Amino acid sequence: MENMIRTDRQWMNVRLRDGFLTDEFEVGIEEFVDFDQRHPELMDGTKIRCPCNDRKCQNRSFQELDIVRFHVAKNGFVRDYYVWYKHGETVVQQTSNQNVQRSVESDVAIEYAQPNNACEAMLMDVIGPSFNPNVTEYVPNLATQEHYEILKASEQEG
């Protein structure tokens, strides 16, 4: 259950008070880094994805832990990143009778694909984490279908 979403992420919105980092935010940064380190499969050696709000990072670049701490303290977290899905967190859905834990990577209703190549990675950056070229919920128009065919061809080349 260590990968479950927590409901107390309000600290992410209260980075500064009177021009200084809040204690809650500093503790939260450490909780984030500790959580991320428990998922080495999502790391690049000793580097983790930097979730800071700087346009160069925003979960796209891998940085050393101290750099991530500094970036997040300086820039805050990327907007609306309350479920740390790029760092291994799962989604918990509350139902009237029970908690149902669902993996972000494997859930059909909320499926976050991992990019297979650079083209898919660019699309995920633009469209967002819900982009999955393998799930089609509608019949695309001709122009869109051509884009899907280009994506599939790029997968076969790689």
Helices and strands as residue ranges (DSSP letters): G 10-13, E 16-17, E 20-21, H 23-37, G 40-42, E 48-49, E 62-63, H 65-75, G 85-87, E 91-94, E 99-102, H 118-127, H 142-157
